[in-house]
Structures are given as structure tokens and as C-alpha cells.
Amino acid sequence: MKKIVLFLLMASSTLMVLAENKVSSQENLARKNYYRAVDYFDAGDYKSAVKMVEAAEKALNKTNPRLSYVKANALYKSGDLAGTQAACSKYFSTNPIQDNGYFEMTKILDDVTTQLNEAAARRREEAAAQKEAQMEAAARAEVEAKEREAVMASAAERRAKDAEEQVARDAKIADALKAAQAKNTKEAYQQFLYDNPSGKYAAQAKAEMNKKWPAPVRVMRKNKYGFEKAGNLVVKAKYDQASEFCEGLARVGKANKYGFVDEVGKEVIPAQYVAASNFSYGYAAVKASEGVCYFIDKTGKKMNGDVYADTKAFNEGLAPVQAANNFLYGYIDTKGNMVIDPAYNNVSWFFEDLAAVCKNVGGAKRYGYINKNGEAITDFEFEAAKDFKNGVACVKKNGKFGLIDKFGAPITECVYDYISDFANDGYALAKKNKNNIYLDREGNTWAKVNGKYVEVKF
């Protein structure tokens, strides 16, 4: 480009300067900026070349073929197609027919125009494809929404039918409680609770049993635990740890070792275990000093010869155990039989005949629910899963919370930032987009106004 600088400057009526004539300071500045633009262009610094051309145009308060030529070339080299097209338009507006770069500018403008048209066509095609994809996604979302509505409607019908059947089940349980009341023995009440560990009659039976056969209560004297009954100390306050009585025995601890005492203070099982649960279904889970875990009866005798890496107390007739060979959890019954094979990374107790269990799915911990036959009632798709209570459980999926029923069907979608436990009034507090609402056990949304619940659409 330098070879033609002198010729081009002389060809420009504005930049042409004769030695014998004086030039204005602005023309001199424009000439210097033009030279600098050419130098930047030859050095490959196209951005600076454009700046120098624009400085020259500002000094002259106009452009000319040479300035537009350099600017168009610099923009073209830098890939600025729209800028190149604008610079070419300015170039041709200066009537540069005699200019040395006229035909070159014609080719550049044709190439840039072609590229811009092709880009515009691609954008139109992409926009059309995007619009089509959006329409397809909207159609799929509509179908999925209808499917979810159908699933939820079917689940609601099943819950309604189950509620009707529950009336008959409750009648049988009420008859069983009447039978226990007629026998009027602690053993009869305890057997009723073994057979019916949850539901409205369980709380009634437990309250009646505790009232008829009150156990000693835990007290503290001089930083030690003991038990008293009717104001009399029946178990001396000499223990570092103590639980309340369960099934006639209380867990007590000395120097981080645990054993059990009966209601008259007799140490029926010496403090020898490094960990122990309360008694439930006639057995306590214990951990020996050598690290193995097993179950003992109320005489301290092992349930059977089986030992485990970890154990939890019985609940609803089953106890979680961790197998020593693979460190996975399963469940045993009160005879020590492994009724659900150890296949889970973590498990909860059974509540209302269902348990939340965890598996490794694709490198992530995911929860699902199983029944007492070990059958999965949900997929392993939840990041968290709470215990069932009154036929409803709270689950977490994709960072949001929702409710499911005891059949594994959704009551609500997982769209809430938080869901509390259900209160005694039958409502749970939920948060969504920083708004507080209340959910009933059918997933209906409510607001609390002046202490009263008002159903709202949310």
C-alpha cells in the first residue's frame, strides 16, 4: 500500500499539497493520520488503521476515496462485514471512478454483500428452526401437562377409594383395641401396638397403657440419672446417660458403656456395650466393644448368631441392618430372617408400611420408597425423601420439593422451595418464589387470613 501512497495523495484534491503552497494545520494533520493509517494497515493492526482514518476524516470534516479505501480494506481484513459495507458505500459516494482501487472496492463490496445476504438467510433459517422447535416444545409440554393432570386425577381417585376402604380397616382396628381393653393387660396392649403401630388408635392405646401401667420417669440428681415413681426414687441416680423406659426396660450408661435396668432398679443387662438402642418388639440393637452389631432379647441373649456392620432398632416389625460383607442395608424381621436383601446405601425405618431407601444412581445418591415385600413403589429419582405420615411424604427433585401419596403417585409436582411437616390442623407451610402458602394432604393451596384458611389458586 505504501507504493501508491504518494500518487494517491496527489490524486486526492484535499490531501494534495504542492511544495510551494502552504497547507492548513487540519490538512497537515489529516495527511499525518493517513500515513499512520497506512503504516498500521501494513503492520496488520487494522483496528488502529481504522481509528487513524476516522481521525483524518474528522480533521477534514469529510472523507475522500483514499480514506474510504483504507478504511474499507482494514474493516474487510478484520472481518467486520457490516462496517466494510458501510465504508464501501462511502467510498462509492465520493465518485471514485478514476481511483486506483475502484475495481478492488467493487469486488470487496460484492463479496461482503454476498456474505451478509447469506448470513441473513442463515439467521432466517435458524429463526424459523428455533420457532419450530419452540412450537414442538410447547406442544410436548402441553401433552406432558395433560398426562400429569391425568396421573394426578387418577391418583386422587385412588386415594379417595382408599379413604373409603380405610373406614373398614379402622373398624377392624377399633375392634382389636376393644379386645385389648377387655383383656386389660399390659401384654394385650403391647401386642395391639405391635400389630397396629401407626394410625389414630395407636396413640390412644399407648396413652391408655401408660396411664394404667405407668413406668418410672427419668430424673437427675447431682448430675447423675435415676428413675422415680410416685415421688419415690426406684432406680438410684448413678448413671451418666439414661433413656425413658420402653417395654419395661430403660437404657442406662456409665463411662460410655450401656446396659439396661428394669422398673425396680435391677441391672438386668450390665453396661457393656459401646452403643445400644431402646427395646422395641422385644429386642434392642447393640454394638459390642469389638465393633460388631447384633440384637439382644430382654435377658441379654443374642437373637441369633448373625452380626452386622450396623443395626437400627425395630420399627413396624422390621429392623434395618448393614451387611458386613458389602456394607449395604437390608431389613430383618423379629425372628432374625433377612426379609429384604441388603442392596441399599442408606435406609430409614418403615412408617405406614413404607420406607425411604437410597441407591447410587449414576454416581449420585437417589432415594425411592419400598414396601415390606422389598418392592419399589417409586423410581429412585429423589434427592431427599421423608417418612410417610398419614399417607403423605415430602420428596425433593431437581432442587425442589413436592408431595407423593402411599402409592408412589404425585400429589403435587416438585415445584416448592420448602415444605414443612404437616401440623395437627392438617396443613403444611410451603414456600414458592418467596411466597408463603399452605398445602393440605391433597395438594390444594391455601392462604391463612385472620387465622382461617382460605383456598386459593397458586
N, C-alpha and C positions, 0 to 999 in steps of 0.2 A: 504493500500500500504506500510505502514511503516514496517509491519511484515516481508516483504520479502526483505527489502532494503539491509540488511547485506548479505544475501545469494546471492542476485543479484549482488551486488558489487563484491563479491568474484568470482562470475561466470564470470564476465567481466574481461578479461585478462588485459584490460587497467586500469580499476579502482581498481583492486585487489591490495591490499597493505599489505605486511607482516610486522609485528611489527618490525622484526629485520632488514628490508631493508629500506633504505632511498628512498623517492619519490621526484620527481621533483616538483618545485613550480607550474608548469602548471597542473600536475596531481592532486596536492593538491587542486588547485583552481577548477578544474573540479569536484572533489568529493564534495566540499562545495556547488557548484552550483547545483549539482544533489540533495543533501539533501534539499536544499532550494526549488527546483522544486517540490519535493515530498510533502514538507510542504504546499506550495501554492496549489498544487492539492487537498490535503486533506481538505484544507480550502475553496475550491470551487473557488479560484482565478486562473482560467485556463489561462488567458492571461499572468499573471506573471509567471506561471509554464512554459509556452512555452518559455518565454524570458530567464528563467534560464537554460532550456535545451539548447537553442541556444548559451548561454554564455559558457556552459560546452563543447559543440561541438567546439566552437571557440578555447577554451583553449587547447583541444586535437588535434585540426585540423582534426577531423574526428568524426564519430558517432559510436555507438555500439547498440546492441539490446535493452539494458535498456533505454538509452536516447531516442531512437526512439519510444519505447513502451510508455514512459511517455508522450512524445510529441504527439503521435497519440491519446492517450486517452484524453489528455487535449483538443486537437482540436475537437475531436469527441463530448466531453461533451459540448463544446461551440457552436456546430452546424456548424463548418467550414468543410463542406464535402470535398471540393477540397483539403484543407490543410491536412485533415485526410488521404485522398487517397495518397497524396504525402509522408506523414510521414510513412504510412504503406508500401509503395514501398521501402523507405529507410530501414525500419525495415527488410523486407524480403531480401533485398540485402546484409545484414550482415550475412546471413546463420544462422539464429537463431533457428535451428531445436530443439536444446536442451533447448531453453529458456522457462522459466515457463509460459510466456504469449503468446506462439506461437499460440495456438488454439483460444485464445481470439482475437488476432490480425486477424486471419483468418476470424472469424465471423464479426468483425468490418469492414474489407475490403469488405466482401461480401455485408454487409448491405449498406455501403457507395456507393459501385459501383451500387447497385440496385437503390438507391435513386437518384444518379446522372444520371443514364440512364433514369429513369422515368421523372426527371426534364428536361432532354434534349428532351425527347419525347413531354412533355407538351409545351416546347418552340417551337418545330417544329410545333405542332398543333396550338399554338397561332399565330405563324408567318404566317401559312397558312390561318388561320381565318382572321388575320389582312390584309393580302394581298387580300383575297376575299372581305373583307369589303371595302378596298380601291378601288378595281375594281368596286364594286357596287356603291360607292360614286361617282367615276369618271363617271360612266355610267349615274347616276342620274343627275350629274352636266351638262353632255353633253345634256341630254334631256331638262333640265331646261333652259340651254343656248339657245337651239333651240326654245323652247317655248317663251322665252323672245324676241328673234330675230323676231319671228313671230308676237308677240304682238306689238313690236315697228314698224315693217314693216306695219302692219295693221293700226296702229295709224298714221304713216306718210302718208299713202294713204288717211286716213280720213281727215287729216289736209290739204292735197293738194286739196281734193274735196271741203273742206270748204273754202279754199282760193279762189277757182273759184266762189263759191256761194257768197262770200263776195263782189265780184265785183258788183253783182246785188244789194246787200244790201247797198253798198256805193253809188250806183247811186240813190237809193231812198232817202238816207240821204242828198245827194247833192241837190236833188230836194226840199227837205224840207228846206234846208238852203236858196235856191234861193227864196222860198216863204217868208221866214222871211225877207230876204233882200228887197224883193218887198214891203212888208208892211212897212219896215223901221221904226219900233217902238221898243222901249226897251222891251216892253212886248212880242213882237213876238220873239225877240232874246232869251229872258229868257225862253219862252216856248220851243223853239228849244233845249236849253241846258237841260231843264228838261227831254225832250223826248230822247235826244241823249247826255248823259253826258260824254261819252268816245268816243275815236276814233279821227281820224285826223281832222274831221270837227268841233269838239267841241272846240279845241284850236283856230281855225280860227274864229268861231262865237264869242268866248269870247273876242278875240283881237279886232274884229270889234266893238263889243258892247262897250268895254271900251274906244275905240277911239272916237266913236260917242257920247257917253254919259259918259264922264269922271267923276268919283267920286272924292270928296275931298281926299287929301292924308294926312296921319298922320305926324305930326311934333312935335318936343319937344321944349318947351320954359321954361327956368328956372326950369328944372326937372319935368315939367308937360306936358301932352299930349293935343294936339288940332289938328285941321284939317284946311288945307288951300286949296284954289282952285284958279288957275291962279294968284298965288302970294298973294292972299288976305286971311287973316285968317277968315274962316267962322264959325269955332267952337272954342271957346276960349280955350286956353291951361290951363285947370284946373283939369285934370284927372290924377290919379295915374297910371292907366292902360288904354290901348286902342288898339283895333284891327283895321284893314283896313275895309272899307265899303264892305258889302255883301248884295245884294238885297236891296240896298237903306238905310240900317241901319248899324251903327257901334256899337260894344260893347264897353262900357266905364266903368271904375271903380273908386270908391272913397272909401277909408278906407275899402278895401276888400269887398265891395258890388258892384254889377254890374247892369247896366241898358243899355239903347240904346238911341242914338241920330240919328236924320235924317240929310240930307245933308245940311240943312240950320242952323243946330245947335240946333234944338228944342229937348229937352229931352222927347221923346215920351213915354218912359218906364223908370220910375225912378230907380235909383240904389238901389235895394232892395234884390237882390239875392246873395247868397254866391258863386255861380258858374253859368256860362252861356256859351253857345256855340254861334257861329255866326249864322245868319239866313241862312237857306237852305230849299228850297221847301216851303218857306213862314212861316217856323216855327223855333223857337230856343229852344234848350233843356236848362232848368234852374233847379237850386236846391234852394229850399226855406230855410230860416233860421232854420226851424224845422226839416230839413233833408230829406224831401220828394222831389222827382224829377218829373217833368212833362214838357209839351210843351206849348209854348205860341205863339199866332199869332202876327202880327206887331202892334196890338193895346194893347198887353199885356193880351189878353183874353186867358184863358186855352183852349187847343184843345178840351178836354172833361173832364169828371170827374176823369179819371184814373190817379193814381200816381204810381211811381215806386221807387225801391231802388237805381237805377242808370239809366241814359239815355245818349245817344250819339246823335250827330246831324244826320240829314237825309243825305243820300248819295245814288244816283241812286234810289230815291223814297222810300227807306226803312230806318228805324232807329232802332238801337239796343236798347233794354230796358231790365232791370233786374227786374224780378217779385219780389214783396215784400213778397210773401208767401213762395217761395222756393229759392230765390236768384239765380235763373238760368236765362240765357239770351235767349230772342227771338227777333222777329222783328215786328214792326208795319208799316202800310202804312200811307200816308198823311191824311187819314181820321180817324186815331186812331185805326183802326182794327188790332188785333193781327193776322197777316197772317202766321207767323212761330212761333209755340208754344215755350215757354221758356223751353229749355231742355239742354242748354249748359253752361259749366263752364265759358267760355270766348268766345268772338266773335270779328271779325273785321267788318269793313264796307263792303258793296258789291262793288266790282270793276269788271267791264265787266261781270255783272250778276252773279258773284260767290263770295262767302265769305268763309274765313277760320274760322272754329269753333272748339272749344275744348271740349272734354268729358273726364271723368275719366274712364280709361280702366285698370282694374286690379290694381288699386291703383296708376296709373301713368297718367299724363296728356298727351293726344294724340290728334292730330289735323287731321281734314279732311276738305273737301270742300262740300258746299251745293249750290244748285241753288235757285232761288227766289220762287220756289214752296216748299222749305224745303227738297228737295230730295238730298240725299248724292250722290255725283259723285265719291267719293273715299272712301276707308275704313278709319277708324280712326287709323292710323298707324304711323303718323309722329310726331317727337319730336318738330318740328317747321315748320311753313308754312307761306310763304309770300303772299302778294296780287298779283293777276294776272295783268299783263301788256302786252298788245299786244299778248294775248293768251298764255302766258307762266308764270309759277310760280315756285319759288325755294322752295324745301322742304328738310327736314332733317330726316334721318332714320338711326338707328344704328350708330349715331355719324358722319355720312357722308351726303353730300349734293348732290342733283340731280335736274333735271327739269321735270315738268309734263306739259301736254297741257290742254286745257279747257274742254276736255272730260274725264279728270282724268287719262289718259294713260301716261306711262313714255316716256319722250323724251330721257333722259339719265338714267342710273342706278345711285343710290346714292353711288358714289364712290369718290367724291371730298371733300377735306378738307375745301374748301371755294369756294363760287361763289358770285361774286358781282352782283349788279343790271346791267341791260343792258344799255350800253351807247348809245348816239344818233347815233353812227355809226353801231349799231345793234350787237355789241359783248359784252360779259361779261367775265371778268377776272376770271379764275378758278385756284385753286392750287391742285396739287396731288403729293404726295411724294416729297414735297418741290420744285416741278417744276411748273412754271407758263405757262399756256396756255390760249387760248381764245375759247369761245363757241359761236356759232351762235344759233338762235332760233330753229334750227332743231337738235341741239346737236352735230354738226360737230365740230371737233377740229382744231384750227388754231394757227399759230405762227406769231409773228409780226417781220418782217425783214425789216430793213431800212424804217420803217414807213408804210410798206404794209403788209397785211395779206396773209399768205401762208398756204394752207390747209395741215395738217399733220395727220398721224395716231398716236394715243397716247394710 
